[in-house]
Amino acid sequence: MNILVTGAKGMLGTALCNNLRNLRDGKDRTRPGLEVDEVFEYDLDSTSEDLSRYCRECDFVFNLAGANRPKDPVGFMRDNYDFASSLLDELIAADNRCPVMLASSIQASLVGRFGDSEYGRSKLAGEELFFEYAAKFGVKVAVYRFVNVMGHSRPNYNSVVSTFCWAVANDEPYTVNDPSTELELLYIGDLIQGLLDLLEGKERHCEFDGVKAVLNPQGRYCCVPATHKVTLGEIVDLLKQFKNQPVSLMMPRMPQGSFAKKLYSLYLTYLPKEKFRYALKMNVDSRGSFTELVHTEDCGQVSVNISKPGITKGEHWHNSKWELFIVVKGNGLIRERNINTNEIVEFEVSGDRIEAVRMIPGWTHSIINLSKTEDLVTVMVCNEIFDADHPDTYSEKV
């Protein structure tokens, strides 16, 4: 399948083309039935001859091209409607009846705060043009009215989420006029998966009740229903937590599919290169070192322990706290003793055979570096963040 993407260098186009090339090159095996042969990328630096050739050879069109901030309001109709019309004319001239997708906007509803939108009017005109084309030539047309899309785009342009991410990541000032303002946001990753669903004929259809998409298998429009409604205040609060994470080590809760998980991925793309790495506090003594790596809100912490040759660490037990010891380098011996029955268990561990060993509540435990020359490196997972006021740790030799 040859696929034409217009607006290929915009936020949506860049992300879509990246993923289409992954499919073309066999790097993405999550859609085994979807074969991509060529990706035709059309943008402002392309020629009319390029467009003509692409329209002759393509098997599917994603029309993502358009203007959202022209210098003159007339530019909305010129850049959105007129280009869409030219694209369809080229397909007609090539006698190409391949499916066509149109990226429209919720502003085309022309209701509520979008009621007097020149941008919305240009998008609505484009929608009607595509529906007429579908009816006249019997072509499959998929029209999407996207809400606010959150993806990596230019700050201080047309995405407040991008602006806030960039400002927080780069220690720049920003203003939140009304923290209670609510936005409906669609993450770029979800949007791309929705477009790949379309290629496989698995798109979701809908109708609109004002600006609300109502799923309907017979709907005139298509949609990606994985949107999130959040306030500006909630966005900024999360971004502050993300910024502080290298200091606090606290990773906010980010369940699968959550807005926080998607926002964190977007936030990271705005970090300046010097913030790609950050120092961790190493607690060093003659025995080696212990370094906390990350804290979580509900799953404790992860640390790394380095023991010098011949050193024994631990020799304590917990009432409720449990740990996992995972040796990743060196050779060691883990010993545990039940403080009530005095039963002892021992485990030889090695970085050559990585295993997880549980430290059981009520069992005092130790880890011994058996090597005379090599450090023992152990990743330690604990179900609680260490609290010096309530350590639940009691010294006792195994």
VEXMAR-420837 format. One line per field, with one value per residue: residue in one letter; chain; x, y, z of N, C-alpha, C in turn. Coordinates in steps of 0.2 Angstrom, whole numbers, plus 5000, padded with zeros to 4 digits. Example, Ala and Ser with C-alpha at 12.3 -4.5 7.8 and 13.67 -1.06 7.14 Angstrom:
BEGIN
rest a,s
kette A,A
n.x 5066,5064
n.y 4972,4989
n.z 5039,5035
ca.x 5062,5068
ca.y 4978,4995
ca.z 5039,5036
c.x 5066,5064
c.y 4984,5000
c.z 5039,5039
This chain:
BEGIN
rest m,n,i,l,v,t,g,a,k,g,m,l,g,t,a,l,c,n,n,l,r,n,l,r,d,g,k,d,r,t,r,p,g,l,e,v,d,e,v,f,e,y,d,l,d,s,t,s,e,d,l,s,r,y,c,r,e,c,d,f,v,f,n,l,a,g,a,n,r,p,k,d,p,v,g,f,m,r,d,n,y,d,f,a,s,s,l,l,d,e,l,i,a,a,d,n,r,c,p,v,m,l,a,s,s,i,q,a,s,l,v,g,r,f,g,d,s,e,y,g,r,s,k,l,a,g,e,e,l,f,f,e,y,a,a,k,f,g,v,k,v,a,v,y,r,f,v,n,v,m,g,h,s,r,p,n,y,n,s,v,v,s,t,f,c,w,a,v,a,n,d,e,p,y,t,v,n,d,p,s,t,e,l,e,l,l,y,i,g,d,l,i,q,g,l,l,d,l,l,e,g,k,e,r,h,c,e,f,d,g,v,k,a,v,l,n,p,q,g,r,y,c,c,v,p,a,t,h,k,v,t,l,g,e,i,v,d,l,l,k,q,f,k,n,q,p,v,s,l,m,m,p,r,m,p,q,g,s,f,a,k,k,l,y,s,l,y,l,t,y,l,p,k,e,k,f,r,y,a,l,k,m,n,v,d,s,r,g,s,f,t,e,l,v,h,t,e,d,c,g,q,v,s,v,n,i,s,k,p,g,i,t,k,g,e,h,w,h,n,s,k,w,e,l,f,i,v,v,k,g,n,g,l,i,r,e,r,n,i,n,t,n,e,i,v,e,f,e,v,s,g,d,r,i,e,a,v,r,m,i,p,g,w,t,h,s,i,i,n,l,s,k,t,e,d,l,v,t,v,m,v,c,n,e,i,f,d,a,d,h,p,d,t,y,s,e,k,v
kette A,A,A,A,A,A,A,A,A,A,A,A,A,A,A,A,A,A,A,A,A,A,A,A,A,A,A,A,A,A,A,A,A,A,A,A,A,A,A,A,A,A,A,A,A,A,A,A,A,A,A,A,A,A,A,A,A,A,A,A,A,A,A,A,A,A,A,A,A,A,A,A,A,A,A,A,A,A,A,A,A,A,A,A,A,A,A,A,A,A,A,A,A,A,A,A,A,A,A,A,A,A,A,A,A,A,A,A,A,A,A,A,A,A,A,A,A,A,A,A,A,A,A,A,A,A,A,A,A,A,A,A,A,A,A,A,A,A,A,A,A,A,A,A,A,A,A,A,A,A,A,A,A,A,A,A,A,A,A,A,A,A,A,A,A,A,A,A,A,A,A,A,A,A,A,A,A,A,A,A,A,A,A,A,A,A,A,A,A,A,A,A,A,A,A,A,A,A,A,A,A,A,A,A,A,A,A,A,A,A,A,A,A,A,A,A,A,A,A,A,A,A,A,A,A,A,A,A,A,A,A,A,A,A,A,A,A,A,A,A,A,A,A,A,A,A,A,A,A,A,A,A,A,A,A,A,A,A,A,A,A,A,A,A,A,A,A,A,A,A,A,A,A,A,A,A,A,A,A,A,A,A,A,A,A,A,A,A,A,A,A,A,A,A,A,A,A,A,A,A,A,A,A,A,A,A,A,A,A,A,A,A,A,A,A,A,A,A,A,A,A,A,A,A,A,A,A,A,A,A,A,A,A,A,A,A,A,A,A,A,A,A,A,A,A,A,A,A,A,A,A,A,A,A,A,A,A,A,A,A,A,A,A,A,A,A,A,A,A,A,A,A,A,A,A,A,A,A,A,A,A,A,A,A,A,A,A,A,A,A,A,A,A,A,A,A,A,A
n.x 5004,5003,5005,4999,5003,4998,5004,5015,5025,5021,5015,5005,5008,5021,5022,5014,5020,5032,5028,5021,5033,5039,5031,5032,5046,5046,5048,5038,5028,5015,5004,5001,4994,4994,5002,5014,5020,5026,5029,5022,5027,5020,5022,5025,5037,5036,5032,5020,5021,5025,5014,5004,5010,5010,4997,4993,4999,4996,4987,4980,4975,4980,4975,4982,4985,4985,4981,4982,4985,4986,4992,4983,4965,4959,4967,4964,4953,4959,4971,4966,4953,4955,4967,4962,4953,4961,4968,4959,4955,4966,4966,4955,4959,4968,4961,4959,4952,4955,4953,4951,4956,4952,4958,4949,4942,4936,4931,4924,4911,4905,4898,4895,4909,4915,4908,4910,4920,4933,4942,4935,4925,4931,4936,4924,4919,4928,4925,4912,4915,4922,4913,4904,4912,4914,4901,4898,4908,4908,4918,4927,4927,4934,4931,4937,4934,4945,4948,4957,4974,4987,5004,5021,5025,5027,5031,5021,5012,5000,4996,4992,4996,5008,5015,5015,5022,5035,5039,5039,5049,5060,5062,5056,5045,5027,5010,4994,4979,4966,4964,4954,4949,4943,4949,4947,4957,4967,4978,4993,4999,4988,4979,4987,4986,4973,4972,4979,4971,4961,4967,4966,4953,4946,4940,4932,4915,4905,4892,4889,4884,4882,4898,4901,4906,4897,4896,4893,4889,4885,4888,4891,4904,4921,4930,4942,4940,4948,4949,4954,4947,4953,4958,4967,4974,4976,4984,4996,4999,5003,5014,5023,5026,5032,5043,5050,5054,5067,5073,5065,5063,5051,5039,5025,5008,5005,4994,4991,4986,4982,4980,4990,5001,5003,5005,5017,5026,5026,5030,5044,5049,5052,5063,5078,5094,5104,5097,5094,5101,5103,5109,5111,5109,5122,5124,5138,5150,5164,5160,5154,5141,5125,5111,5096,5085,5072,5056,5039,5021,5013,5019,5031,5049,5064,5081,5099,5112,5129,5141,5157,5171,5170,5161,5148,5131,5115,5108,5096,5078,5061,5044,5033,5037,5043,5056,5064,5079,5090,5103,5114,5127,5142,5145,5136,5130,5114,5106,5093,5084,5071,5064,5057,5057,5069,5073,5083,5087,5097,5104,5113,5119,5120,5127,5128,5117,5103,5091,5077,5076,5066,5064,5058,5045,5048,5059,5075,5089,5103,5116,5130,5145,5154,5165,5183,5188,5179,5166,5149,5134,5118,5101,5088,5071,5058,5043,5040,5043,5058,5056,5062,5057,5049,5055,5053,5063,5075,5089,5097,5107,5109
n.y 4994,5011,5026,5042,5057,5072,5088,5084,5087,5094,5093,5082,5076,5072,5063,5053,5049,5044,5033,5026,5023,5014,5003,5001,4997,4986,4987,4988,4977,4975,4976,4965,4962,4974,4981,4992,5000,5012,5028,5043,5059,5075,5092,5110,5112,5104,5101,5105,5096,5085,5082,5079,5067,5059,5058,5050,5038,5034,5024,5027,5041,5053,5068,5080,5093,5110,5127,5135,5147,5159,5174,5183,5182,5178,5168,5156,5150,5149,5141,5130,5126,5128,5121,5108,5106,5107,5095,5085,5087,5083,5069,5066,5069,5059,5048,5041,5032,5030,5028,5043,5052,5066,5078,5087,5099,5102,5114,5116,5114,5125,5130,5136,5143,5142,5148,5159,5157,5159,5150,5138,5139,5138,5125,5118,5120,5113,5100,5098,5098,5086,5077,5078,5075,5061,5056,5059,5051,5039,5036,5031,5041,5048,5058,5067,5076,5084,5087,5097,5093,5085,5085,5085,5101,5118,5129,5142,5144,5137,5128,5126,5116,5112,5124,5125,5114,5116,5128,5124,5114,5121,5130,5143,5157,5157,5159,5156,5160,5156,5143,5134,5132,5121,5108,5098,5085,5076,5064,5063,5050,5042,5047,5043,5029,5028,5032,5022,5012,5016,5013,5000,4997,4998,5009,5021,5027,5041,5054,5071,5080,5095,5100,5087,5071,5058,5041,5031,5018,5020,5033,5049,5055,5051,5046,5047,5040,5041,5053,5066,5075,5089,5101,5117,5120,5107,5101,5110,5107,5093,5095,5102,5092,5083,5090,5091,5078,5073,5078,5075,5061,5056,5047,5052,5044,5035,5027,5014,5021,5033,5051,5057,5049,5050,5064,5065,5059,5067,5079,5076,5077,5090,5093,5102,5097,5096,5092,5079,5070,5067,5070,5058,5055,5047,5036,5034,5023,5014,5001,5001,5007,5015,5019,5027,5026,5028,5034,5029,5033,5023,5010,5009,5010,5010,5004,5004,4994,4993,4983,4981,4970,4955,4960,4961,4965,4972,4962,4963,4965,4966,4971,4972,4977,4972,4966,4965,4957,4959,4953,4960,4960,4952,4940,4933,4929,4926,4927,4921,4922,4915,4924,4919,4905,4901,4895,4894,4900,4899,4907,4907,4919,4927,4939,4933,4925,4930,4933,4936,4938,4936,4946,4941,4947,4947,4939,4940,4946,4945,4950,4944,4948,4937,4938,4941,4951,4958,4970,4968,4970,4975,4977,4984,4982,4989,4989,5000,5018,5023,5029,5039,5041,5031,5018,5004,4994,4983,4979,4963,4949,4937
n.z 5000,4995,5003,5005,5013,5017,5023,5030,5038,5049,5066,5068,5055,5056,5066,5062,5050,5054,5061,5051,5043,5051,5050,5037,5036,5043,5057,5066,5073,5077,5070,5060,5048,5041,5027,5022,5008,5002,5008,5004,5006,5008,5009,5013,5005,4995,4977,4964,4955,4962,4970,4960,4955,4967,4969,4959,4961,4974,4987,4998,5006,5018,5023,5031,5030,5032,5039,5054,5060,5051,5044,5039,5040,5029,5024,5031,5023,5011,5013,5020,5014,5000,4997,5000,4990,4979,4981,4979,4966,4960,4962,4956,4943,4941,4941,4952,4965,4978,4996,5007,5020,5031,5041,5051,5062,5079,5080,5068,5071,5074,5086,5102,5110,5098,5089,5080,5072,5060,5056,5060,5050,5038,5040,5041,5028,5021,5025,5020,5007,5005,5009,4998,4988,4991,4989,4976,4969,4975,4984,4998,5012,5026,5039,5052,5067,5076,5093,5105,5102,5110,5108,5103,5099,5093,5106,5113,5103,5096,5106,5122,5131,5126,5127,5141,5145,5139,5145,5159,5159,5154,5164,5162,5162,5164,5162,5170,5168,5172,5182,5183,5170,5158,5147,5133,5128,5116,5115,5105,5102,5104,5094,5083,5083,5081,5068,5061,5064,5056,5043,5043,5042,5054,5060,5071,5072,5072,5078,5080,5095,5097,5103,5107,5104,5099,5099,5085,5075,5062,5060,5052,5054,5059,5073,5087,5102,5114,5123,5135,5149,5157,5168,5167,5179,5184,5175,5176,5189,5189,5180,5188,5198,5190,5186,5198,5201,5199,5211,5222,5220,5218,5209,5201,5201,5187,5179,5167,5152,5157,5159,5165,5163,5149,5148,5155,5146,5135,5142,5144,5131,5130,5138,5140,5133,5143,5154,5152,5160,5178,5194,5207,5225,5233,5246,5254,5261,5270,5267,5255,5245,5245,5236,5233,5219,5213,5219,5222,5223,5228,5228,5234,5234,5223,5224,5223,5228,5233,5237,5244,5242,5251,5261,5272,5272,5279,5291,5298,5302,5298,5303,5294,5282,5266,5254,5238,5233,5220,5212,5201,5197,5201,5214,5227,5244,5251,5266,5277,5292,5302,5315,5325,5324,5321,5310,5295,5279,5264,5250,5236,5225,5209,5197,5184,5183,5184,5197,5208,5225,5239,5253,5268,5279,5296,5296,5299,5289,5278,5266,5258,5251,5241,5234,5233,5226,5218,5216,5223,5216,5219,5215,5224,5229,5237,5247,5253,5255,5262,5279,5291,5303,5306,5303,5303,5305,5312,5320,5320,5320,5308
ca.x 5000,5007,5001,5001,5002,4999,5005,5019,5030,5017,5015,5002,5011,5028,5021,5011,5025,5037,5025,5021,5039,5041,5027,5035,5052,5046,5050,5032,5025,5009,4999,5004,4990,4995,5008,5015,5026,5029,5025,5023,5027,5019,5022,5026,5042,5034,5030,5014,5022,5025,5007,5001,5013,5008,4990,4992,5002,4994,4982,4976,4977,4979,4975,4983,4988,4980,4983,4978,4987,4988,4993,4977,4960,4957,4972,4961,4950,4964,4975,4962,4948,4958,4971,4958,4950,4966,4970,4953,4955,4972,4964,4950,4962,4972,4955,4961,4946,4957,4950,4954,4955,4952,4959,4946,4943,4929,4929,4919,4904,4903,4894,4898,4914,4918,4902,4912,4927,4935,4945,4930,4921,4936,4936,4917,4918,4932,4921,4907,4918,4924,4907,4901,4916,4912,4894,4899,4912,4908,4924,4927,4930,4934,4932,4939,4934,4949,4948,4964,4979,4993,5009,5027,5024,5030,5028,5018,5009,4993,4994,4994,4999,5015,5018,5017,5028,5041,5040,5041,5055,5066,5063,5053,5039,5021,5004,4988,4974,4960,4966,4948,4947,4944,4951,4947,4963,4968,4986,4996,4999,4981,4977,4990,4984,4966,4973,4981,4965,4957,4970,4964,4946,4943,4939,4926,4911,4901,4889,4890,4879,4886,4905,4902,4906,4893,4898,4887,4892,4882,4889,4895,4911,4925,4933,4946,4937,4952,4951,4954,4945,4957,4959,4974,4977,4978,4990,5001,5001,5007,5020,5027,5028,5037,5050,5053,5055,5074,5075,5060,5063,5044,5036,5018,5005,5003,4992,4991,4980,4980,4982,4997,5006,5004,5008,5024,5030,5026,5035,5051,5052,5054,5068,5084,5099,5108,5093,5093,5103,5103,5113,5107,5113,5125,5126,5145,5155,5169,5157,5151,5136,5117,5108,5089,5084,5065,5050,5032,5016,5010,5023,5038,5055,5069,5087,5104,5117,5135,5145,5164,5173,5170,5157,5141,5126,5109,5108,5090,5072,5055,5038,5028,5041,5046,5060,5067,5086,5091,5110,5115,5134,5146,5143,5135,5126,5109,5104,5087,5082,5065,5066,5053,5058,5077,5074,5088,5088,5103,5103,5119,5116,5126,5125,5127,5110,5099,5085,5074,5075,5061,5066,5051,5043,5049,5065,5081,5092,5109,5119,5137,5149,5158,5171,5188,5191,5174,5160,5143,5129,5111,5095,5083,5065,5055,5036,5039,5048,5061,5054,5067,5053,5045,5059,5051,5070,5077,5095,5098,5111,5106
ca.y 5000,5017,5031,5050,5061,5080,5091,5078,5090,5096,5089,5076,5072,5070,5057,5048,5047,5040,5026,5022,5021,5009,4998,4999,4994,4980,4988,4988,4970,4975,4976,4960,4962,4980,4982,4999,5000,5018,5034,5050,5065,5081,5098,5116,5112,5100,5104,5103,5089,5080,5081,5075,5060,5055,5056,5045,5032,5032,5019,5030,5048,5056,5075,5083,5099,5116,5132,5137,5154,5163,5181,5186,5177,5175,5162,5150,5147,5148,5136,5124,5123,5128,5115,5101,5106,5105,5088,5081,5088,5079,5062,5065,5069,5053,5043,5037,5032,5027,5031,5049,5055,5073,5081,5093,5102,5103,5121,5116,5113,5132,5131,5138,5148,5142,5150,5164,5155,5159,5144,5133,5140,5135,5117,5115,5120,5107,5094,5097,5097,5079,5073,5079,5070,5054,5055,5059,5046,5033,5035,5031,5047,5048,5065,5068,5083,5083,5091,5099,5088,5086,5082,5090,5106,5124,5132,5149,5145,5135,5122,5128,5111,5112,5130,5124,5109,5119,5133,5121,5110,5125,5136,5149,5160,5155,5162,5152,5165,5153,5136,5130,5131,5114,5107,5091,5084,5070,5063,5061,5043,5039,5049,5039,5023,5028,5033,5016,5008,5017,5010,4993,4997,4997,5016,5022,5032,5045,5060,5076,5084,5101,5098,5081,5066,5052,5035,5028,5014,5023,5040,5052,5056,5046,5049,5043,5042,5041,5059,5067,5082,5091,5108,5120,5119,5100,5101,5113,5103,5087,5097,5103,5086,5080,5094,5090,5071,5072,5080,5071,5054,5053,5047,5052,5039,5035,5021,5013,5025,5039,5057,5059,5045,5053,5071,5064,5057,5074,5084,5074,5079,5097,5094,5103,5091,5096,5089,5072,5066,5071,5066,5054,5055,5041,5036,5030,5022,5009,4995,5002,5013,5013,5024,5027,5028,5031,5033,5029,5034,5017,5004,5009,5013,5005,5007,5000,4993,4991,4980,4980,4963,4952,4964,4959,4970,4970,4960,4966,4962,4970,4968,4972,4979,4967,4968,4960,4958,4956,4954,4960,4960,4949,4934,4934,4924,4929,4922,4923,4917,4917,4926,4915,4898,4901,4892,4898,4898,4903,4908,4909,4923,4929,4943,4928,4921,4935,4931,4940,4934,4939,4946,4940,4950,4942,4935,4944,4944,4948,4949,4944,4948,4932,4939,4945,4957,4962,4973,4965,4976,4973,4981,4982,4984,4989,4991,5007,5023,5024,5034,5038,5042,5025,5014,4996,4990,4981,4975,4957,4945,4931
ca.z 5000,4995,5007,5004,5019,5016,5030,5033,5042,5055,5072,5066,5050,5058,5070,5057,5045,5058,5062,5044,5041,5055,5047,5030,5037,5047,5064,5070,5071,5081,5065,5055,5042,5038,5023,5019,5003,5001,5011,5001,5011,5005,5013,5009,5001,4989,4971,4962,4951,4967,4972,4955,4955,4973,4968,4954,4964,4981,4988,5003,5008,5025,5022,5037,5028,5034,5042,5060,5062,5045,5046,5037,5041,5022,5024,5033,5018,5006,5015,5022,5009,4993,4996,5000,4983,4974,4982,4976,4959,4957,4963,4950,4936,4940,4941,4958,4969,4985,5002,5009,5027,5032,5048,5053,5069,5083,5078,5063,5074,5075,5092,5108,5109,5091,5084,5076,5070,5053,5056,5060,5044,5033,5041,5039,5021,5019,5027,5015,5000,5005,5009,4992,4984,4992,4986,4968,4966,4978,4987,5006,5015,5034,5042,5059,5070,5082,5099,5106,5101,5113,5105,5103,5094,5095,5111,5112,5096,5096,5111,5129,5134,5123,5130,5148,5145,5137,5151,5165,5158,5153,5169,5159,5165,5161,5166,5170,5169,5176,5183,5182,5163,5156,5140,5131,5125,5113,5115,5098,5102,5103,5088,5077,5083,5078,5061,5059,5064,5049,5037,5044,5042,5061,5063,5075,5069,5077,5076,5085,5099,5098,5102,5110,5099,5101,5095,5081,5070,5056,5060,5046,5055,5062,5079,5091,5108,5120,5125,5142,5151,5162,5169,5167,5185,5185,5170,5179,5196,5187,5177,5194,5201,5185,5187,5205,5202,5201,5218,5227,5217,5218,5202,5202,5199,5180,5177,5160,5148,5161,5156,5168,5159,5142,5149,5157,5140,5131,5145,5143,5125,5130,5142,5137,5134,5150,5159,5151,5166,5184,5200,5213,5231,5235,5253,5253,5267,5269,5265,5248,5244,5244,5232,5231,5212,5212,5224,5219,5228,5231,5227,5238,5231,5220,5225,5221,5234,5230,5243,5243,5242,5258,5265,5274,5274,5281,5298,5301,5300,5297,5304,5288,5276,5262,5249,5234,5232,5213,5211,5194,5196,5206,5217,5234,5248,5254,5272,5280,5298,5305,5322,5330,5324,5320,5303,5291,5272,5261,5242,5232,5220,5204,5191,5179,5183,5188,5201,5213,5231,5243,5261,5271,5286,5302,5294,5298,5283,5276,5260,5259,5245,5242,5230,5236,5221,5214,5220,5222,5214,5220,5214,5229,5228,5244,5246,5257,5255,5269,5283,5297,5310,5306,5299,5303,5304,5318,5320,5323,5316,5305
c.x 5004,5002,5004,4999,5003,5000,5010,5024,5027,5018,5011,5006,5017,5027,5018,5016,5030,5034,5023,5027,5041,5037,5030,5042,5052,5048,5044,5028,5018,5003,5001,5000,4991,5002,5008,5021,5029,5025,5027,5022,5026,5019,5024,5031,5042,5032,5023,5015,5022,5018,5003,5004,5010,5001,4988,4994,4999,4988,4978,4979,4975,4980,4975,4985,4983,4984,4979,4980,4989,4988,4986,4971,4958,4961,4969,4957,4954,4968,4972,4957,4951,4962,4967,4955,4955,4968,4965,4953,4961,4970,4959,4953,4966,4967,4957,4955,4948,4954,4954,4952,4956,4953,4955,4946,4936,4927,4924,4912,4901,4897,4898,4903,4917,4913,4904,4919,4928,4938,4940,4926,4925,4936,4929,4916,4922,4928,4916,4909,4920,4918,4904,4905,4915,4905,4894,4902,4912,4914,4923,4931,4929,4936,4932,4938,4938,4948,4956,4969,4985,4999,5015,5026,5027,5027,5025,5015,5002,4991,4997,4997,5007,5019,5020,5022,5034,5043,5043,5048,5061,5066,5061,5047,5033,5015,4998,4983,4968,4962,4960,4946,4948,4945,4949,4953,4964,4976,4988,4996,4993,4978,4980,4988,4977,4967,4975,4975,4961,4960,4968,4956,4942,4941,4932,4922,4907,4897,4891,4884,4883,4894,4906,4901,4902,4894,4892,4890,4890,4884,4893,4902,4914,4928,4938,4944,4941,4954,4951,4952,4949,4957,4966,4977,4979,4984,4996,5004,5005,5014,5025,5030,5033,5044,5053,5055,5062,5076,5071,5061,5056,5041,5029,5014,5003,5001,4991,4985,4979,4983,4989,5002,5008,5007,5015,5029,5031,5031,5042,5054,5054,5060,5074,5089,5102,5104,5091,5095,5103,5106,5109,5112,5115,5127,5132,5148,5160,5166,5155,5147,5129,5114,5100,5088,5077,5060,5044,5027,5013,5013,5030,5043,5060,5076,5093,5110,5123,5139,5152,5165,5173,5165,5150,5136,5119,5109,5102,5084,5067,5049,5033,5032,5044,5051,5062,5074,5087,5098,5111,5123,5138,5143,5142,5131,5121,5107,5098,5086,5076,5066,5062,5055,5066,5078,5079,5087,5094,5102,5110,5116,5122,5123,5125,5121,5106,5092,5083,5073,5071,5064,5059,5050,5044,5055,5071,5086,5099,5111,5126,5140,5154,5165,5177,5191,5185,5168,5154,5137,5122,5106,5090,5077,5061,5048,5035,5044,5051,5058,5058,5063,5050,5049,5057,5058,5073,5083,5095,5102,5108,5109
c.y 5006,5022,5038,5053,5068,5083,5087,5081,5094,5091,5082,5072,5069,5063,5052,5045,5042,5033,5022,5020,5014,5002,4996,4995,4988,4980,4987,4981,4970,4974,4971,4960,4969,4981,4989,4998,5006,5024,5040,5055,5072,5087,5104,5116,5107,5104,5101,5096,5083,5077,5077,5068,5056,5053,5051,5038,5029,5027,5022,5037,5050,5064,5079,5091,5105,5121,5133,5144,5158,5170,5185,5180,5174,5168,5156,5146,5145,5141,5129,5121,5123,5122,5108,5101,5104,5097,5083,5081,5084,5071,5061,5065,5062,5047,5038,5038,5029,5031,5038,5051,5062,5075,5087,5095,5102,5110,5121,5115,5120,5133,5133,5144,5147,5145,5155,5163,5155,5152,5138,5133,5136,5127,5114,5115,5114,5100,5093,5095,5089,5075,5073,5074,5063,5052,5054,5053,5040,5031,5035,5037,5047,5055,5065,5075,5082,5089,5094,5093,5090,5082,5087,5095,5112,5127,5139,5150,5143,5130,5125,5123,5111,5118,5128,5119,5112,5124,5129,5117,5114,5131,5142,5151,5158,5158,5157,5157,5162,5145,5131,5128,5124,5113,5099,5090,5077,5069,5060,5054,5039,5040,5044,5032,5022,5029,5026,5011,5009,5014,5002,4992,4996,5004,5016,5028,5035,5051,5065,5079,5090,5099,5091,5075,5060,5046,5032,5025,5017,5030,5043,5053,5051,5050,5044,5045,5042,5048,5060,5074,5083,5098,5110,5119,5112,5098,5103,5109,5097,5089,5099,5097,5083,5084,5092,5083,5070,5073,5075,5063,5052,5053,5047,5046,5040,5029,5020,5017,5031,5045,5059,5055,5048,5060,5070,5063,5063,5079,5082,5076,5086,5099,5097,5098,5091,5093,5082,5068,5071,5066,5063,5054,5048,5041,5031,5029,5017,5003,4995,5008,5010,5019,5023,5030,5031,5029,5033,5030,5028,5010,5005,5013,5007,5009,5002,5000,4990,4989,4978,4972,4961,4955,4961,4965,4967,4968,4963,4963,4967,4967,4967,4974,4973,4970,4963,4962,4955,4958,4954,4960,4957,4943,4935,4928,4928,4924,4925,4919,4920,4918,4922,4908,4896,4897,4896,4895,4902,4902,4910,4913,4926,4934,4939,4925,4926,4932,4936,4935,4939,4940,4946,4944,4945,4938,4940,4941,4948,4946,4950,4944,4943,4933,4943,4951,4961,4964,4968,4971,4973,4978,4979,4986,4984,4992,4997,5011,5023,5030,5034,5038,5035,5020,5006,4992,4989,4976,4968,4952,4939,4925
c.z 5000,4999,5006,5011,5017,5023,5033,5038,5048,5060,5070,5061,5052,5061,5066,5053,5048,5059,5056,5042,5045,5052,5040,5031,5041,5054,5069,5068,5075,5076,5059,5048,5038,5034,5020,5014,5003,5005,5008,5005,5008,5010,5009,5004,4995,4983,4969,4958,4956,4969,4966,4954,4961,4972,4963,4957,4971,4982,4994,5004,5015,5023,5029,5036,5030,5038,5049,5063,5056,5047,5044,5037,5035,5021,5026,5027,5012,5007,5017,5016,5002,4992,4996,4993,4978,4974,4978,4969,4956,4957,4957,4944,4935,4940,4947,4963,4976,4990,5004,5016,5027,5039,5048,5060,5072,5082,5072,5065,5074,5080,5098,5107,5102,5086,5079,5073,5063,5052,5055,5053,5038,5034,5039,5031,5018,5020,5022,5008,5000,5005,5002,4987,4985,4989,4979,4965,4969,4982,4995,5008,5023,5036,5049,5062,5076,5087,5099,5106,5105,5111,5105,5097,5097,5101,5110,5105,5096,5101,5117,5132,5132,5127,5137,5149,5144,5143,5157,5164,5157,5158,5166,5162,5161,5165,5165,5172,5173,5176,5182,5175,5161,5149,5139,5126,5122,5112,5108,5097,5101,5096,5082,5077,5080,5070,5058,5059,5058,5043,5037,5043,5049,5064,5067,5072,5074,5074,5081,5088,5101,5097,5105,5104,5102,5096,5092,5075,5063,5055,5054,5047,5058,5068,5083,5099,5114,5122,5133,5144,5157,5163,5169,5173,5186,5181,5174,5185,5194,5184,5183,5197,5196,5186,5193,5206,5203,5208,5223,5226,5216,5211,5203,5199,5192,5178,5169,5157,5152,5157,5159,5164,5152,5143,5151,5151,5136,5135,5144,5136,5125,5134,5138,5138,5140,5155,5158,5157,5172,5190,5205,5219,5233,5242,5253,5260,5265,5266,5258,5248,5243,5241,5230,5224,5211,5217,5220,5225,5231,5230,5230,5233,5228,5222,5223,5226,5231,5237,5241,5244,5250,5263,5266,5276,5276,5289,5301,5299,5301,5300,5298,5282,5273,5257,5244,5233,5225,5212,5203,5192,5202,5209,5225,5237,5252,5260,5275,5286,5301,5312,5327,5330,5323,5314,5299,5284,5269,5253,5240,5226,5215,5199,5184,5178,5187,5191,5206,5219,5236,5250,5264,5278,5291,5301,5294,5293,5282,5269,5260,5252,5245,5238,5234,5232,5218,5218,5218,5221,5214,5219,5220,5228,5235,5243,5250,5255,5262,5273,5290,5303,5311,5302,5298,5302,5310,5318,5323,5318,5314,5309
